[in-house]
Amino acid sequence: MPETRRNALKRGGATIAALSALSGCLGGVLGGGTPTEAPDDGSSDDDGGGGDGGDGGDEDESTPTGTPTVTPAPARPETPVATLTRWMPDPSLLDQTGDSGYAFLGMAPTALGEFEGALGSGTLAQLDERYPIPGVGRLGDQRALFRFARSVSVLIGEFDRTAVEDGLRQYGFEAGEAHRGFRLFSPGDPRAAAVRDGMLVTAGAVSSEDTADKKPVVEAVVDARTGNADRYVDAVPECRRLLDSIGSAHILEGRTHGTGETFERGLGEGMGYHVAEDRTRVRAAALFEGSANRSAMAEWAGETDALLGGEVTLRTDGSAVTATATVPTGDVTEFPGGYPGPEMDRDSGADGPPTVAFGFEYEPAGDGVGTLTVTHDGGDAVPREAVQIRGEGFAEVDGVDQRGPGVWQGSVSGEGGSVVAGDLVTVGAASDYEIAVVWRPPDSDQSATLATHEGPDA
């Protein structure tokens, strides 16, 4: 069953977040210098140093119970996710982002793959999937995957430019002019792409009402990467401060926002997972207006699953609070992700679709049918009534939550009846199914496809 051009581009973005809710890392980003016409191949990128701050080690650091930390752990080496900040433009240069900033996601697949044998069984199974745009290859072969500003995706790897350009043409994109060493592509609708050797930028429509041309968005991303436009970390100091607090990681996510939209006086939150052969570090960070709200962060850290059950150490540094835990790498079977603090209120009609990842697993039951399990793998909480399962190939299967299209009928664990990370729905499906998770709030004419999946015989 052929995949539509629009869904192919959307899946390219959704897959980036699929390991969990991801995000961006790093402190100290190049913030000036001489603009260039084209970047190098990315193999020697240097986004500046610092930002990691080790795993502890100052007089203000203690566990949530007040027990002092005696010996700080060594700092972690930087990962390819560090280059994320070089791609993210000033929010004012993009459509559909507020002045306060935007959410960002990042993952370093190749670097993660080096620890596949040390991590729990199946943790990195998604790295075996192929990127949906022909010519790219396996996810696990890519150096970095980024997503930000709702619909922008950046892929950095070893793929051949010509092969990817041919892949874009298969989905209806037509080649345009060159822009700072990249070739621009567009399909005549609100999507766009830019390609050079080992680098691919895409931006796609995020809702049925999104009619804005994405070519200027892609150009702004390329301009930021080549030093020809202001970057998020320079335009929004909270972004740089947040990334400095999180430090290096293989998987990260972060966001800045208006004051108090999550924690009281909160300005931004994020977290990162840094894997090593023996122990994996998890670090969450939150920024506040004025003094840091340490007690609020301690309360969240004591209740969340995002820190993988490790013993938590809190550290306050001015307006920032970090919660850090290290756990045996062999015990890590997932990267739950999620932002510290209360869920952010979302005006669905105004803000558009959520940033969320869904995972799919199909179990055959015989006679050409089986059970498809759809799991919220990370990202925003979404009101149950705004999540629909649609598509073709539904089947009557005993014991499943859902046997036909309609509103999500699975588990709902979030505040106010929201579908959150870990919630799942089981769906009866034929082996040639093509099913989509669709965001469509009640009493709204907006909608967006959040994720799609096809059966083994599709």
C-alpha positions as CSV (number, residue, x, y, z in Angstrom):
1,M,0.0,0.0,0.0
2,P,1.9,3.1,-1.2
3,E,2.5,5.9,1.3
4,T,1.2,9.4,0.5
5,R,3.8,12.1,-0.1
6,R,2.5,14.2,2.9
7,N,2.6,11.2,5.3
8,A,6.1,10.3,4.2
9,L,7.4,13.7,5.2
10,K,5.4,13.7,8.4
11,R,6.7,10.3,9.4
12,G,10.2,11.5,8.8
13,G,9.7,14.1,11.5
14,A,7.7,11.7,13.8
15,T,10.4,9.0,13.7
16,I,13.0,11.5,14.9
17,A,11.1,11.7,18.2
18,A,10.2,8.0,18.3
19,L,12.9,6.7,20.7
20,S,11.2,8.9,23.3
21,A,10.6,12.6,23.6
22,L,14.0,13.9,22.6
23,S,15.7,17.2,22.4
24,G,18.8,19.3,22.1
25,C,21.9,19.7,24.2
26,L,24.9,21.8,24.8
27,G,26.2,24.9,26.3
28,G,28.3,27.4,24.5
29,V,27.3,27.8,20.9
30,L,29.1,29.8,18.2
31,G,27.4,33.1,18.3
32,G,29.0,35.2,15.6
33,G,32.1,35.0,13.4
34,T,32.2,35.5,9.6
35,P,29.1,34.2,7.7
36,T,29.9,31.4,5.3
37,E,28.3,30.2,2.1
38,A,28.2,26.5,3.0
39,P,28.9,24.3,6.0
40,D,31.5,21.6,6.2
41,D,30.4,17.9,6.3
42,G,29.7,18.1,10.0
43,S,32.4,15.7,11.0
44,S,34.4,18.3,12.8
45,D,31.7,20.6,14.2
46,D,32.7,22.5,17.3
47,D,29.9,24.3,19.0
48,G,31.9,25.5,21.8
49,G,32.6,24.0,25.2
50,G,31.2,23.8,28.6
51,G,27.6,23.5,29.5
52,D,28.0,20.1,31.1
53,G,29.0,21.1,34.5
54,G,30.0,17.5,35.5
55,D,27.6,15.4,37.5
56,G,27.6,17.5,40.6
57,G,30.0,19.1,42.9
58,D,29.3,22.4,44.6
59,E,28.2,23.4,48.1
60,D,24.6,23.8,47.1
61,E,24.2,20.3,45.8
62,S,22.2,17.7,47.8
63,T,19.7,15.0,47.4
64,P,16.0,15.9,47.7
65,T,16.2,14.7,51.3
66,G,19.1,17.1,52.1
67,T,21.9,14.5,52.2
68,P,25.1,16.1,50.9
69,T,26.8,14.7,47.8
70,V,30.3,13.7,48.8
71,T,32.1,12.9,45.5
72,P,31.1,14.5,42.2
73,A,31.1,12.2,39.2
74,P,33.3,13.0,36.2
75,A,32.0,15.1,33.4
76,R,30.5,13.3,30.4
77,P,32.0,13.7,26.9
78,E,30.2,15.7,24.3
79,T,28.0,14.0,21.7
80,P,26.9,14.9,18.1
81,V,23.6,16.3,19.5
82,A,25.7,19.3,20.5
83,T,25.4,20.6,16.9
84,L,21.6,21.1,17.3
85,T,21.9,24.7,18.4
86,R,23.7,25.7,15.2
87,W,20.6,24.8,13.2
88,M,17.9,26.5,15.3
89,P,17.0,30.1,14.1
90,D,15.8,33.0,16.1
91,P,12.0,32.3,16.8
92,S,11.1,35.6,15.0
93,L,12.4,34.2,11.8
94,L,10.0,31.2,11.8
95,D,6.2,31.0,11.5
96,Q,4.1,29.4,14.2
97,T,6.5,30.1,17.0
98,G,6.1,32.6,19.9
99,D,8.7,35.1,20.9
100,S,9.4,33.1,24.0
101,G,10.9,30.3,22.0
102,Y,10.0,26.8,20.8
103,A,10.5,23.1,21.7
104,F,13.4,21.2,20.3
105,L,14.4,17.5,20.2
106,G,17.6,15.7,19.4
107,M,19.2,12.2,19.2
108,A,22.6,10.9,18.3
109,P,21.8,7.4,16.7
110,T,25.4,6.3,15.7
111,A,26.8,7.3,19.1
112,L,23.9,5.5,20.9
113,G,24.5,2.4,18.8
114,E,27.9,2.0,20.3
115,F,26.2,1.0,23.6
116,E,23.6,-1.3,22.2
117,G,25.2,-4.3,23.9
118,A,25.4,-2.5,27.2
119,L,21.8,-1.3,27.3
120,G,18.9,-3.5,28.1
121,S,17.5,-5.8,25.4
122,G,15.5,-4.0,22.7
123,T,16.2,-0.5,23.9
124,L,17.5,0.7,20.5
125,A,15.3,-1.5,18.3
126,Q,14.0,1.5,16.4
127,L,17.5,2.4,15.2
128,D,17.1,-0.6,12.8
129,E,14.2,1.2,11.0
130,R,14.9,2.9,7.7
131,Y,14.3,6.7,7.4
132,P,11.1,7.1,5.3
133,I,12.7,9.3,2.6
134,P,14.5,6.9,0.1
135,G,18.2,7.3,-0.1
136,V,18.8,8.0,3.6
137,G,19.1,4.5,4.9
138,R,18.9,3.2,8.5
139,L,18.3,5.5,11.4
140,G,21.1,3.9,13.3
141,D,23.6,5.0,10.6
142,Q,22.9,8.7,11.1
143,R,25.0,11.0,13.3
144,A,22.2,13.2,14.5
145,L,18.5,13.7,14.2
146,F,16.9,17.0,15.2
147,R,13.3,18.3,15.3
148,F,12.2,21.8,16.4
149,A,9.7,24.6,15.7
150,R,6.8,22.1,15.4
151,S,7.6,20.8,11.9
152,V,11.3,21.2,11.1
153,S,13.5,18.1,10.9
154,V,17.3,18.0,10.4
155,L,19.2,14.8,9.6
156,I,23.0,14.6,9.6
157,G,24.6,11.4,8.3
158,E,26.6,9.7,5.6
159,F,24.0,9.5,2.9
160,D,24.5,10.4,-0.7
161,R,23.0,13.8,-1.8
162,T,21.9,12.5,-5.2
163,A,20.1,9.5,-3.7
164,V,18.2,11.7,-1.3
165,E,17.3,14.2,-4.0
166,D,15.9,11.3,-6.1
167,G,14.0,10.1,-3.0
168,L,12.4,13.5,-2.6
169,R,11.4,13.5,-6.2
170,Q,9.6,10.2,-5.6
171,Y,7.3,12.1,-3.2
172,G,6.6,14.9,-5.6
173,F,9.3,17.4,-4.6
174,E,10.8,19.5,-7.4
175,A,14.3,20.9,-7.3
176,G,14.7,24.6,-7.0
177,E,17.6,27.0,-6.7
178,A,20.7,26.6,-4.6
179,H,20.9,28.3,-1.2
180,R,24.2,28.5,0.7
181,G,25.5,25.1,-0.5
182,F,22.1,23.4,-0.2
183,R,19.6,22.5,-3.0
184,L,16.1,23.6,-2.2
185,F,13.1,21.4,-3.0
186,S,9.4,22.0,-2.8
187,P,6.2,20.1,-3.9
188,G,3.9,23.0,-4.5
189,D,2.2,22.8,-1.1
190,P,3.2,23.9,2.4
191,R,6.3,21.8,2.7
192,A,9.9,22.3,1.7
193,A,13.3,20.6,1.9
194,A,17.0,21.4,1.5
195,V,19.8,18.9,0.8
196,R,23.6,18.7,0.6
197,D,25.9,15.8,1.1
198,G,25.1,14.3,4.5
199,M,22.6,17.0,5.5
200,L,18.8,17.0,5.0
201,V,16.4,19.7,6.2
202,T,12.6,19.3,5.9
203,A,9.6,21.4,7.0
204,G,6.1,20.1,6.6
205,A,2.5,21.3,7.1
206,V,1.4,20.8,10.8
207,S,-2.4,21.0,10.4
208,S,-5.1,21.2,7.8
209,E,-5.2,25.0,8.1
210,D,-1.4,25.4,7.8
211,T,-1.0,27.1,4.4
212,A,2.2,29.0,5.1
213,D,5.0,28.5,2.6
214,K,7.8,26.5,4.3
215,K,10.5,27.5,1.9
216,P,11.4,30.6,4.0
217,V,11.5,28.4,7.1
218,V,14.0,26.0,5.5
219,E,16.0,28.9,4.3
220,A,16.1,30.4,7.8
221,V,17.3,27.0,9.2
222,V,20.1,26.9,6.5
223,D,21.0,30.5,7.3
224,A,21.3,29.7,11.0
225,R,23.5,26.7,10.3
226,T,25.8,28.7,8.0
227,G,26.1,31.7,10.3
228,N,24.0,34.0,8.2
229,A,21.1,34.3,10.7
230,D,20.6,34.8,14.4
231,R,20.1,31.6,16.4
232,Y,17.6,30.7,19.1
233,V,20.3,30.6,21.8
234,D,21.3,34.2,21.0
235,A,17.8,35.6,20.7
236,V,16.4,33.8,23.7
237,P,19.0,33.7,26.5
238,E,16.8,31.2,28.5
239,C,17.5,28.6,25.7
240,R,21.3,28.9,26.1
241,R,20.9,28.8,29.9
242,L,18.7,25.7,29.8
243,L,21.1,23.8,27.5
244,D,24.1,24.8,29.7
245,S,22.2,23.3,32.7
246,I,21.3,20.0,30.9
247,G,24.8,19.4,29.5
248,S,25.8,16.8,27.0
249,A,23.6,13.9,26.1
250,H,22.7,11.3,23.5
251,I,18.9,12.1,23.7
252,L,17.6,15.5,24.8
253,E,14.5,17.6,24.7
254,G,13.9,21.2,25.8
255,R,11.6,24.2,25.5
256,T,11.3,27.8,26.6
257,H,8.0,29.5,27.2
258,G,6.2,32.4,28.9
259,T,6.6,32.8,32.6
260,G,4.6,30.4,34.8
261,E,3.1,28.2,32.1
262,T,4.4,25.1,33.9
263,F,6.1,25.6,37.3
264,E,5.2,28.8,39.1
265,R,7.7,31.4,37.7
266,G,9.0,28.7,35.3
267,L,10.7,29.9,32.1
268,G,11.8,26.6,30.5
269,E,12.4,22.9,31.1
270,G,14.3,20.0,29.5
271,M,16.1,16.8,30.1
272,G,18.8,14.6,28.6
273,Y,20.0,11.0,28.7
274,H,23.8,10.4,28.4
275,V,24.7,6.7,28.0
276,A,28.0,5.2,29.0
277,E,29.2,1.6,29.1
278,D,28.6,1.1,32.9
279,R,26.2,3.9,34.0
280,T,23.8,6.2,32.2
281,R,23.2,9.7,33.4
282,V,19.7,11.3,33.4
283,R,19.5,15.0,34.0
284,A,16.4,17.3,34.1
285,A,16.7,21.0,34.3
286,A,14.2,23.9,35.0
287,L,14.7,27.6,34.8
288,F,12.8,30.2,36.8
289,E,12.3,33.9,36.8
290,G,14.2,35.3,39.8
291,S,15.3,32.7,42.3
292,A,15.1,29.0,41.6
293,N,12.1,27.0,42.9
294,R,14.1,24.1,44.3
295,S,11.2,22.6,46.3
296,A,9.0,22.4,43.2
297,M,11.7,20.6,41.3
298,A,12.3,18.2,44.2
299,E,8.6,17.3,44.3
300,W,8.5,16.5,40.6
301,A,11.8,14.5,40.8
302,G,10.3,12.4,43.6
303,E,7.3,11.4,41.5
304,T,8.5,11.1,37.9
305,D,9.5,7.9,36.0
306,A,11.7,10.0,33.6
307,L,14.7,9.7,35.9
308,L,14.7,5.9,35.6
309,G,14.3,5.2,39.3
310,G,17.8,6.4,40.1
311,E,18.8,8.2,43.3
312,V,18.4,11.9,42.6
313,T,20.7,14.7,43.3
314,L,19.5,18.3,43.2
315,R,21.6,21.3,42.3
316,T,20.7,24.9,42.4
317,D,22.6,27.4,40.3
318,G,21.1,30.9,40.3
319,S,17.7,30.6,38.6
320,A,18.3,27.0,37.4
321,V,17.6,23.7,39.2
322,T,18.9,20.4,37.9
323,A,17.9,16.9,39.1
324,T,20.5,14.3,38.2
325,A,20.5,10.5,38.6
326,T,22.8,7.8,37.3
327,V,21.6,4.2,36.8
328,P,23.2,1.0,35.6
329,T,23.2,1.1,31.8
330,G,22.1,-2.6,31.6
331,D,18.9,-1.7,33.5
332,V,17.9,0.9,30.9
333,T,15.2,-0.4,28.6
334,E,13.6,2.9,27.5
335,F,14.1,6.6,27.5
336,P,10.8,7.9,28.9
337,G,11.5,11.6,28.3
338,G,9.0,14.3,29.3
339,Y,9.4,17.8,30.6
340,P,9.8,18.5,34.3
341,G,6.9,20.1,36.0
342,P,3.1,20.4,35.5
343,E,1.7,19.9,32.0
344,M,1.6,23.0,29.9
345,D,-1.9,24.3,29.2
346,R,-2.6,24.1,25.5
347,D,-5.2,26.0,23.6
348,S,-5.6,23.4,20.9
349,G,-7.5,25.6,18.5
350,A,-4.8,28.4,18.6
351,D,-1.6,26.5,19.1
352,G,-2.1,23.7,16.7
353,P,-1.0,20.1,17.0
354,P,1.1,18.7,19.9
355,T,4.6,17.4,19.6
356,V,4.3,13.7,20.5
357,A,5.8,10.4,19.4
358,F,3.8,7.1,19.0
359,G,5.3,3.6,18.8
360,F,3.7,0.7,17.1
361,E,4.0,-3.1,17.6
362,Y,2.0,-5.7,15.7
363,E,1.4,-9.2,17.0
364,P,-0.1,-11.7,14.4
365,A,-3.0,-13.8,15.8
366,G,-3.5,-16.0,12.7
367,D,-5.9,-15.9,9.7
368,G,-4.4,-12.6,8.5
369,V,-5.3,-10.6,11.6
370,G,-3.6,-9.6,14.8
371,T,-3.2,-7.0,17.5
372,L,-1.6,-3.6,16.9
373,T,-0.4,-1.9,20.1
374,V,-0.1,1.9,19.7
375,T,1.9,3.5,22.6
376,H,2.5,7.2,23.5
377,D,6.3,7.1,23.5
378,G,6.9,10.7,24.7
379,G,6.1,14.3,24.2
380,D,3.0,16.4,24.9
381,A,0.0,15.2,26.8
382,V,-3.0,15.2,24.5
383,P,-6.7,15.2,25.6
384,R,-8.2,11.8,24.9
385,E,-11.0,13.3,22.9
386,A,-8.5,14.9,20.6
387,V,-6.7,11.6,19.7
388,Q,-8.3,9.5,16.9
389,I,-7.2,6.2,15.4
390,R,-8.0,6.2,11.7
391,G,-7.1,4.4,8.5
392,E,-7.8,1.0,6.8
393,G,-7.5,-2.6,7.8
394,F,-9.3,-2.7,11.2
395,A,-10.4,-6.2,12.2
396,E,-12.5,-8.0,14.8
397,V,-10.0,-9.4,17.3
398,D,-10.9,-10.6,20.8
399,G,-9.6,-8.7,23.8
400,V,-8.5,-5.5,22.0
401,D,-9.6,-2.0,23.0
402,Q,-10.6,-0.9,19.6
403,R,-11.9,-2.7,16.5
404,G,-12.6,0.3,14.3
405,P,-11.8,3.9,13.7
406,G,-12.6,6.5,16.3
407,V,-11.5,8.3,19.4
408,W,-8.7,6.7,21.4
409,Q,-10.2,3.8,23.5
410,G,-7.0,2.8,25.4
411,S,-5.5,3.9,28.7
412,V,-5.6,7.5,29.8
413,S,-3.2,8.4,32.7
414,G,-2.8,12.2,32.4
415,E,-4.3,15.0,34.3
416,G,-7.8,15.9,33.1
417,G,-8.1,12.7,31.0
418,S,-5.0,13.2,28.8
419,V,-3.1,10.5,26.9
420,V,0.5,10.7,28.2
421,A,3.8,8.8,27.8
422,G,3.2,5.1,28.6
423,D,-0.5,5.1,27.7
424,L,-1.4,2.6,25.0
425,V,-4.3,1.3,22.9
426,T,-4.7,-2.2,21.4
427,V,-6.3,-2.3,18.0
428,G,-7.6,-5.2,16.0
429,A,-5.9,-5.1,12.6
430,A,-5.5,-7.1,9.4
431,S,-1.9,-7.8,8.4
432,D,-2.2,-5.2,5.5
433,Y,-3.4,-2.4,7.7
434,E,-2.5,1.3,7.2
435,I,-3.4,3.1,10.4
436,A,-2.8,6.7,11.5
437,V,-2.9,8.5,14.9
438,V,-4.7,11.8,14.1
439,W,-5.0,14.9,16.3
440,R,-8.4,16.5,15.9
441,P,-9.8,18.5,18.8
442,P,-13.6,18.5,19.3
443,D,-15.4,21.6,17.9
444,S,-12.4,22.5,15.8
445,D,-11.8,22.2,12.1
446,Q,-8.0,21.7,12.6
447,S,-6.4,18.3,12.3
448,A,-3.0,16.8,11.8
449,T,-1.6,13.3,11.4
450,L,0.8,12.6,14.3
451,A,2.0,9.2,13.2
452,T,1.3,6.4,10.7
453,H,2.1,2.7,10.5
454,E,1.6,-0.1,8.0
455,G,1.2,-3.8,8.5
456,P,3.8,-6.4,7.4
457,D,1.7,-7.3,4.4
458,A,0.8,-3.8,3.3
